[in-house]
Amino acid sequence: MGIVEEAHNAKVVGSGEQTIVLAHGFGTDQSVWKHLVPHLVEDYRVILFDKMGAGTTNPDYFDFERYATLEGYACDVIAILEELRVDSCIYVGHSVSAMIGAVASISRPDLFTKLVMVSGSPRYLNDVDYYGGFEQEGLDQLFEAMKSNYRAWCDGFAPLAVGGDMDSVAVQEFSRTLFNMRPDIALSVAQTIFCSDTRHLLAHVRVPCHIIQSMKDLAVPVVVSEYLHQNLGCESVVEVMSTDGHLPQLSSPDVVVPVLLRHIRHNIMV
């Protein structure tokens, strides 16, 4: 196993001519795809990995400067693909990893045949003529809560993000992976994500994009999916699901898995 693979706990499962890369978002790890993977392994070579900073990665490898921008994570994705000798892949990115995939595809479009973006957003802060869902004051309060009592923040944030009561399996699962992150790393990652703005890069994306979004999502208002569709420089399609929450692949797999499989298997009709 190569150095990059080992650092990211990369796993390759399944067999097939096409490669699918599954990239998780903030507060989770590769286990967030557990409902999807069994449906892929017979037809595809599937690559799973943990984004640096996840609780399952070695915190000593987390470079605060490198991961202060999404470019650092995008370089990791490219390095993983190169180390695993991937010529091209279908990239499925959840949350911030949707935008990480977009950034990576701009510098290396040859490595990506399509991007499937699940609950992705180019900017979380509201701006003039743009609704991202958050005001700066709200984000400052969120960061302060993470600093003051990380465990309590996890317990409160998990059900809001997932969209369910504290007793649901999905909420418990997200709480577990969220709390597994080292608190100072979690705060740094959250600040990088919530303060990111990749709107200026959208026009440079040339790889077809499949935009998948929950009808109700604490982190990403449904209008953001249409903003992506209108501003990406590539062919794109939007599907808004009747799901609730930012992690629908975990909380509503019966709805989400068939949608993901359809977008993975079929290209955009033009």
Salt bridges, closest charged atoms under 4 A:
ASP76 OD2 - HIS8 NE2 3.31
ASP76 OD1 - ARG66 NH2 2.56
GLU82 OE2 - ARG108 NH1 2.73
ASP110 OD2 - ARG108 NH2 2.78
ASP127 OD2 - ARG199 NH2 2.82
ASP155 OD1 - ARG151 NE 3.57
GLU173 OE2 - ARG176 NH2 2.66
ASP184 OD1 - ARG182 NE 2.75
ASP197 OD2 - ARG123 NH1 2.93
ASP197 OD2 - ARG199 NH2 2.85
ASP217 OD2 - HIS246 ND1 2.85
GLU239 OE1 - ARG262 NH1 2.87
GLU239 OE1 - HIS263 NE2 2.75
